[in-house]
Amino acid sequence: MSSAADPAPPAASESPPAKLRLGTAQFESVNAPAASTPPPVEVRAMLHDNLAHEKAAGLHELAPLPARRSRRRRDYWLALAVGNAVFALLMLLGGRNPFTLIYGLGGMALFSSGLTWVMWVVMDDH
């Protein structure tokens, strides 16, 4: 039973570990140096040539974009109608409560002024 727990002794063919020490390593050169080395690749020259070819082909000239119709006015009126309809529906469902009416009208005013500010001042034409 104790033999299963004991580690096996090292085999006789294994050599003891080598002693490690600090020093300069000596390497043996395996590959012979090349007779002639190719010239180094000039990346900037290649990029300059590519740019010259692209400019000659006209790839760096921008044409004016065609004018397109703005959808801002349509989107503004649609969002204004839908947003105010939501507040009006909440006021109608609130019954005859004056607080619901006041808060609904205030919500409509806040929504309308906020939407107007965002659509006509903050946003660019889309």
Short mmCIF file of the C-alpha atoms (twelve columns), coordinates in Angstrom:
data_MODEL
# 
_entry.id   MODEL 
# 
loop_
_atom_site.group_PDB 
_atom_site.id 
_atom_site.type_symbol 
_atom_site.label_atom_id 
_atom_site.label_alt_id 
_atom_site.label_comp_id 
_atom_site.label_asym_id 
_atom_site.label_seq_id 
_atom_site.Cartn_x 
_atom_site.Cartn_y 
_atom_site.Cartn_z 
_atom_site.pdbx_PDB_model_num 
ATOM 1   C CA . MET A 1   0.000   0.000  0.000   1 
ATOM 2   C CA . SER A 2   2.839   2.418  0.686   1 
ATOM 3   C CA . SER A 3   4.397   1.741  -2.733  1 
ATOM 4   C CA . ALA A 4   1.452   3.400  -4.518  1 
ATOM 5   C CA . ALA A 5   1.960   6.627  -2.587  1 
ATOM 6   C CA . ASP A 6   5.765   6.752  -3.042  1 
ATOM 7   C CA . PRO A 7   7.015   8.389  -6.256  1 
ATOM 8   C CA . ALA A 8   8.913   6.195  -8.682  1 
ATOM 9   C CA . PRO A 9   12.723  6.545  -8.476  1 
ATOM 10  C CA . PRO A 10  14.402  8.200  -11.500 1 
ATOM 11  C CA . ALA A 11  15.412  5.895  -14.337 1 
ATOM 12  C CA . ALA A 12  19.069  5.076  -14.656 1 
ATOM 13  C CA . SER A 13  19.263  6.498  -18.223 1 
ATOM 14  C CA . GLU A 14  18.303  10.022 -17.102 1 
ATOM 15  C CA . SER A 15  21.222  12.360 -16.555 1 
ATOM 16  C CA . PRO A 16  21.344  14.660 -13.545 1 
ATOM 17  C CA . PRO A 17  20.167  18.242 -14.185 1 
ATOM 18  C CA . ALA A 18  22.796  20.577 -15.606 1 
ATOM 19  C CA . LYS A 19  24.155  23.311 -13.366 1 
ATOM 20  C CA . LEU A 20  22.960  26.743 -14.508 1 
ATOM 21  C CA . ARG A 21  25.219  29.774 -14.370 1 
ATOM 22  C CA . LEU A 22  25.275  33.322 -15.711 1 
ATOM 23  C CA . GLY A 23  27.499  34.330 -18.600 1 
ATOM 24  C CA . THR A 24  27.510  35.178 -22.296 1 
ATOM 25  C CA . ALA A 25  25.851  32.649 -24.526 1 
ATOM 26  C CA . GLN A 26  27.725  31.259 -27.497 1 
ATOM 27  C CA . PHE A 27  25.607  30.596 -30.556 1 
ATOM 28  C CA . GLU A 28  26.582  28.688 -33.641 1 
ATOM 29  C CA . SER A 29  25.716  30.366 -36.953 1 
ATOM 30  C CA . VAL A 30  23.581  27.983 -38.993 1 
ATOM 31  C CA . ASN A 31  22.557  30.093 -41.999 1 
ATOM 32  C CA . ALA A 32  25.166  31.561 -44.280 1 
ATOM 33  C CA . PRO A 33  24.797  35.316 -44.912 1 
ATOM 34  C CA . ALA A 34  23.109  36.221 -48.185 1 
ATOM 35  C CA . ALA A 35  25.336  37.253 -51.041 1 
ATOM 36  C CA . SER A 36  23.351  40.390 -51.844 1 
ATOM 37  C CA . THR A 37  20.576  41.943 -49.841 1 
ATOM 38  C CA . PRO A 38  17.637  43.590 -51.603 1 
ATOM 39  C CA . PRO A 39  17.257  47.333 -51.147 1 
ATOM 40  C CA . PRO A 40  14.989  48.338 -48.274 1 
ATOM 41  C CA . VAL A 41  11.359  49.096 -49.072 1 
ATOM 42  C CA . GLU A 42  10.703  52.824 -49.120 1 
ATOM 43  C CA . VAL A 43  7.163   53.148 -47.760 1 
ATOM 44  C CA . ARG A 44  6.906   56.916 -48.172 1 
ATOM 45  C CA . ALA A 45  7.950   56.685 -51.812 1 
ATOM 46  C CA . MET A 46  5.348   53.975 -52.455 1 
ATOM 47  C CA . LEU A 47  2.628   56.054 -50.790 1 
ATOM 48  C CA . HIS A 48  3.656   59.108 -52.802 1 
ATOM 49  C CA . ASP A 49  3.445   57.095 -56.045 1 
ATOM 50  C CA . ASN A 50  0.009   55.733 -55.063 1 
ATOM 51  C CA . LEU A 51  -1.227  59.244 -54.320 1 
ATOM 52  C CA . ALA A 52  0.065   60.505 -57.672 1 
ATOM 53  C CA . HIS A 53  -1.771  57.700 -59.515 1 
ATOM 54  C CA . GLU A 54  -4.991  58.391 -57.587 1 
ATOM 55  C CA . LYS A 55  -4.814  62.111 -58.316 1 
ATOM 56  C CA . ALA A 56  -4.182  61.391 -62.010 1 
ATOM 57  C CA . ALA A 57  -7.294  59.165 -62.049 1 
ATOM 58  C CA . GLY A 58  -9.349  61.950 -60.423 1 
ATOM 59  C CA . LEU A 59  -10.156 60.029 -57.243 1 
ATOM 60  C CA . HIS A 60  -9.462  63.005 -54.971 1 
ATOM 61  C CA . GLU A 61  -11.861 65.442 -56.620 1 
ATOM 62  C CA . LEU A 62  -15.226 65.881 -54.949 1 
ATOM 63  C CA . ALA A 63  -18.347 66.665 -56.899 1 
ATOM 64  C CA . PRO A 64  -21.020 68.829 -55.287 1 
ATOM 65  C CA . LEU A 65  -23.850 66.840 -53.754 1 
ATOM 66  C CA . PRO A 66  -27.268 67.250 -55.345 1 
ATOM 67  C CA . ALA A 67  -29.727 69.321 -53.344 1 
ATOM 68  C CA . ARG A 68  -32.315 67.210 -51.578 1 
ATOM 69  C CA . ARG A 69  -35.636 68.095 -50.085 1 
ATOM 70  C CA . SER A 70  -35.643 68.672 -46.333 1 
ATOM 71  C CA . ARG A 71  -37.901 66.492 -44.192 1 
ATOM 72  C CA . ARG A 72  -37.598 68.697 -41.119 1 
ATOM 73  C CA . ARG A 73  -40.921 70.551 -41.508 1 
ATOM 74  C CA . ARG A 74  -42.878 67.338 -42.055 1 
ATOM 75  C CA . ASP A 75  -41.184 65.631 -39.100 1 
ATOM 76  C CA . TYR A 76  -41.777 68.656 -36.869 1 
ATOM 77  C CA . TRP A 77  -45.512 68.835 -37.531 1 
ATOM 78  C CA . LEU A 78  -45.922 65.076 -37.212 1 
ATOM 79  C CA . ALA A 79  -44.076 64.947 -33.874 1 
ATOM 80  C CA . LEU A 80  -45.931 68.028 -32.609 1 
ATOM 81  C CA . ALA A 81  -49.321 66.530 -33.480 1 
ATOM 82  C CA . VAL A 82  -48.571 63.110 -31.991 1 
ATOM 83  C CA . GLY A 83  -46.999 64.502 -28.810 1 
ATOM 84  C CA . ASN A 84  -49.788 66.973 -28.137 1 
ATOM 85  C CA . ALA A 85  -52.399 64.307 -28.934 1 
ATOM 86  C CA . VAL A 86  -50.916 62.143 -26.176 1 
ATOM 87  C CA . PHE A 87  -51.257 64.978 -23.664 1 
ATOM 88  C CA . ALA A 88  -54.790 65.770 -24.891 1 
ATOM 89  C CA . LEU A 89  -55.782 62.118 -24.516 1 
ATOM 90  C CA . LEU A 90  -54.401 62.042 -20.981 1 
ATOM 91  C CA . MET A 91  -56.386 65.202 -20.167 1 
ATOM 92  C CA . LEU A 92  -59.597 63.646 -21.541 1 
ATOM 93  C CA . LEU A 93  -59.040 60.389 -19.629 1 
ATOM 94  C CA . GLY A 94  -58.304 62.319 -16.436 1 
ATOM 95  C CA . GLY A 95  -61.928 63.340 -16.070 1 
ATOM 96  C CA . ARG A 96  -62.957 66.696 -14.719 1 
ATOM 97  C CA . ASN A 97  -59.975 67.000 -12.399 1 
ATOM 98  C CA . PRO A 98  -58.505 70.549 -12.679 1 
ATOM 99  C CA . PHE A 99  -55.002 69.335 -11.789 1 
ATOM 100 C CA . THR A 100 -55.017 66.924 -14.729 1 
ATOM 101 C CA . LEU A 101 -56.121 69.752 -17.008 1 
ATOM 102 C CA . ILE A 102 -53.419 72.143 -15.742 1 
ATOM 103 C CA . TYR A 103 -50.666 69.515 -15.871 1 
ATOM 104 C CA . GLY A 104 -51.795 68.421 -19.334 1 
ATOM 105 C CA . LEU A 105 -51.691 71.972 -20.683 1 
ATOM 106 C CA . GLY A 106 -48.315 72.533 -19.034 1 
ATOM 107 C CA . GLY A 107 -47.009 69.299 -20.568 1 
ATOM 108 C CA . MET A 108 -48.257 70.370 -23.986 1 
ATOM 109 C CA . ALA A 109 -46.542 73.761 -23.650 1 
ATOM 110 C CA . LEU A 110 -43.291 72.228 -22.412 1 
ATOM 111 C CA . PHE A 111 -43.325 69.548 -25.108 1 
ATOM 112 C CA . SER A 112 -44.119 72.030 -27.887 1 
ATOM 113 C CA . SER A 113 -41.453 74.523 -26.858 1 
ATOM 114 C CA . GLY A 114 -38.846 71.797 -26.342 1 
ATOM 115 C CA . LEU A 115 -39.587 70.189 -29.693 1 
ATOM 116 C CA . THR A 116 -39.475 73.570 -31.435 1 
ATOM 117 C CA . TRP A 117 -36.126 74.361 -29.850 1 
ATOM 118 C CA . VAL A 118 -34.601 71.014 -30.778 1 
ATOM 119 C CA . MET A 119 -35.943 70.879 -34.331 1 
ATOM 120 C CA . TRP A 120 -35.206 74.455 -35.399 1 
ATOM 121 C CA . VAL A 121 -32.214 75.520 -33.285 1 
ATOM 122 C CA . VAL A 122 -30.245 72.491 -32.155 1 
ATOM 123 C CA . MET A 123 -30.628 70.101 -35.102 1 
ATOM 124 C CA . ASP A 124 -29.166 70.636 -38.515 1 
ATOM 125 C CA . ASP A 125 -31.225 70.229 -41.656 1 
ATOM 126 C CA . HIS A 126 -31.896 66.554 -42.312 1 
# 
